[in-house]
Amino acid sequence: MATRLIHPATTDLARPDGDPSGPTVRVRGLRRAFGDHVVLDDLDLDIAPGELVALLGRSGSGKSTLLRTLAGLDPVTEGTAEIDGTVSVAFQEPRLFPWRRVADNVALALRSGSRASRRQRARETLDEVGLGDKHDVWPVTLSGGQAQRASLARALVSAPGLLLLDEPFSALDALTRIEMHDLVLALWREHRPAVLLVTHDVDETLKLADRVLVVDGGRIRHESRVDVDRPRDPAALHELRTELLAVLGVHEGAEPDPAALDRTTSRPRPQERAS
């Protein structure tokens, strides 16, 4: 895959084409400010090929800004960012076009080939995410979980080197989230893209990630590796879970401040308690 440079200054950082030892993502000294408010502050990050990395942090810590930068949606004005291969994003909302059928929504991510070949590839990817019977329906007929599956299919159909997941499960009910976690792991094992998952949910992080990063004040302040085989036993992760919550300023057993908690635990949402 050719190296895609997000910023011209990354020319000096570019690794030789075909070198398998280099990272899929390499960020150095990335800074992003809006007026006097610094969102990313001299941030460094590497993500290896096929690595699944979770990024935790409170609202305003810089998580989404970093993701948008890697997606090419925000400019790199200071520092360097380098990605090997193509990038796809699955957002918190499915963002399906209501006037296009589901297969046509997925095919929009493909830039080459005939319309028939693109649609066939979209159908195959929909089959992979469990929507084999939804190729030709309108998005409005999909449930929330089905719509997110379609969004995931659209992100995967182009076989990206880097898959960015921006809290794609946060609006789903608890059972559907579990199903989506298992689906993401299955697809990741099959296709092996590098993945950066932005989330507030510690338990979700520990189920999915190889490596956990905590960002605060625009910098990566903490890093942990999750060296437990999947499927993971929550009991084996208790110590790491406690550590991550403490880094995020959440101490189990203490009465939490709802504004500070900011969904860093996987506490059920109101609609889930009602069910």
N, C-alpha and C positions, 0 to 999 in steps of 0.2 A: 504494500500500500504506500502511496506517496505521502510525504509529510505535508500537512496543511498548517501553514503558519498564520496565526491570528494577528501577529504584529511583526512588521518588517524587521525589528531589532532582533528577532529570534533567529535570524539567519546564522549567527555565530553559534547558536546552540543546536542547530539541526544535526541529528545523527545521520550517518550514512544510510541510504536506502537499503533495506534488506537486513539491517543489523537487528537480530532478534533479541539482543540483550538490552536494548534501550527501552525506556518507558513509553507507554501510550500517551501519557500526559506528563508534561514537564512545565512547571510554572516557577518563575523566579522573580522575586521582588515586586509582585503585583500590587498596585495601589489604585484605589478608586475612591474618589471623594465627590460629594455633592455640596458645593459651597464649602463651608467650614467643617462639614460633617464627614469624617473619614470612615468609609465602610470597609474597605480592604486596605491593610497597612503592611506593606512589605511582606506579602504572603508567599511562601514557597510550598510546592506540592509536587510529588511524583505519584503516578498510578501505573503499576505494571500491567502488561498485557494479560487479560483474563482475570484481573484482580477485582474483587467486589468490595468497594470502600463505602462506608456510611459516614456522613457528615452530620454531627449533632451540634446544636447550639440554640440559644434563646433567639426570639424574634429580634431582628436588627443587628445580629452578630456578623452578618456578611455571607451567610450560606447561599441564599438565592442569588445574590449579586455574583458570587463566584460561579455558580451554575450557569447563569445567563452569559457570563463572559466566555466560559468554555463552549457554550452553544453558539457563540458568535452573535448574540443578541445585544450585548453591551460592548462598547469599544475598549480596547486596551490602550490606555493613554500613558501609563507609567509601568515599567516592568516588562516582562516577556511571558508569553504563553505559547506552547507548542503542543500540537496533537498529531499523532500518527494515525492517519486514516480518517474516515468520515464520522460524523457525530449525529446522534438522534436523541430526541427528548420526549419523555412522557410526562405531562404536567399533572397538577393536582386535579384539574378539570379535563375531561376527555377532549374537548374542543373539536368535536366532529361537526362537519358541515351538514346542516339538516336537509339541504336540498340535494345531497348526493347519497346514494345507497352505500351501505357499509363497505363493500369491496372497493367501490370507487374512492371512498375516503382513505382507505389504506393505500391504494395505488398512487395517491397523490405524492407519496414520499419517494416514488421512483422517477428518475429523471431520464432514463434511456429505455429503448425498446418500443415496440408497437403497443398500441392501446390494449390489444388482445393479450400480448405477453405480460404486460404490466398487471392487467386484471387477473390473469392466471396466477401470477406470483402472489398477488394479494390474497386470492382465494386459498392458496396453499398455506400462507402464514396465518390466516384466520382459522384454518383447520388446526394448526399447531396450538392456538390459544383457546381451543374449545368452542369456536363459533362456526363450525362447519355448516350449520343449518341457518346461518344469519347472513350469508353473502349478499343477498339481494333485498334485504329489508331496509327500511328507513331508520336512521338513528333514533328517532323519537320512540320507536317500539322497543328499544333495548332497556334493560334494567341498568342500575348504576354500575354493578359489577361487570355486566356485559359490555357496557360502553367503555369501561377502563380496559377490558380485554382488547377491544377494538383499537383503542389508543396505543396499547402496548404492541399490537400487531403492526400498526403504522410505524412505530419506532423501530421495530426489528426487521421490517420487510427489506430494507436496503443493506442488511448485514453490516451494521456499523462497527467500527473499531472501538468506539466509546458510546455507551448508553447512559444518558443522564436521566435520573428519576427524581422529579421534584414533588415529594410528598404525594405520590399517586394513589395512596391507599387511605389517606386521612379522612375522606368523606364517606368511606364505606362502613357498613355494619361489621361487627366483630367476626362473624362467621365468614363473610365474604372476604375480609382482610386475610384470614387464615388461608383461604383458597388461593388468593392472589399471591401470597408469600410463596406457597408451594409451587405455583405456576412460574413465578419469576425464577426460582431456583432451578426448576426443570429446564426452562429455556436457556438460562445461563450455562448450565452444564452442557447443553446441546451445542450452543453457538459460541460460548466463551468470549464475549466482548468484555472489555474493561467496563466496570459499572461504577458510577458515583451516585449514591442514594442520599438525597437530602431529606431528613426526617427529624421530628421531635420525639419519636417514640423509642425509648431505650430497649424495650423488649423486642421490638421489630428489628432494631439494629443488631441485637445479639443473635437473633434467629438467622439473619441473612448475611451479615458482613464477615469478610476475612480480617478487615482492619477497621478500626473506629477512630475517627478524628473529631475532636471537640474544638470548635472555633469560637472565639470570643474577642471582641474588640478588633475584628478584622484580621486576626492572626490565628494560626493553629496552635492551641495552648496545651493540647494533650493528645496522645496517641496510644492506642492499645491494639494488640493483635488478639484475635479470637481463635485460640488453638484448640478448639473442641470440634470433633467430627460431627457432621450432620447425619441424621437429624439430631438436634441438640437437646440435651436434658437441661431444663431450667435450673435444676439443683446444682449442676456442674458450673453454672454461670453466675451463681449467686454473688460470689465475691467480686467478680468483674462488674456486675450490675450495680452493686453498692458503690464501687469505686467511681463508676461513670456518673451516677446520681450525685455523689458528693462533689465531683468536678463541676457539675451543672448547678450546684448550690441547693440540692434537694437531699435532705437527710431523713431517711425512713424512721418513722416513729414520732417525728415532730409534726406539729400542725402546720401544713403548708400554706404559704401565701398564694392564693389562686393566680394573682397577677404575675408572680415570679415563677410559678410552676410551669406555665406556658406549655402544657402537654408534654413535658419531658418524660413522664411515666405513661404507661398504657392504661390509665384510669378510664373506665368505660364512659362514653359520652352519654348525655341525658337520654337520647333515644334508645341506647343500648340497655340502660338500666330499666327502662319502661318495658322492654321486651323480655 
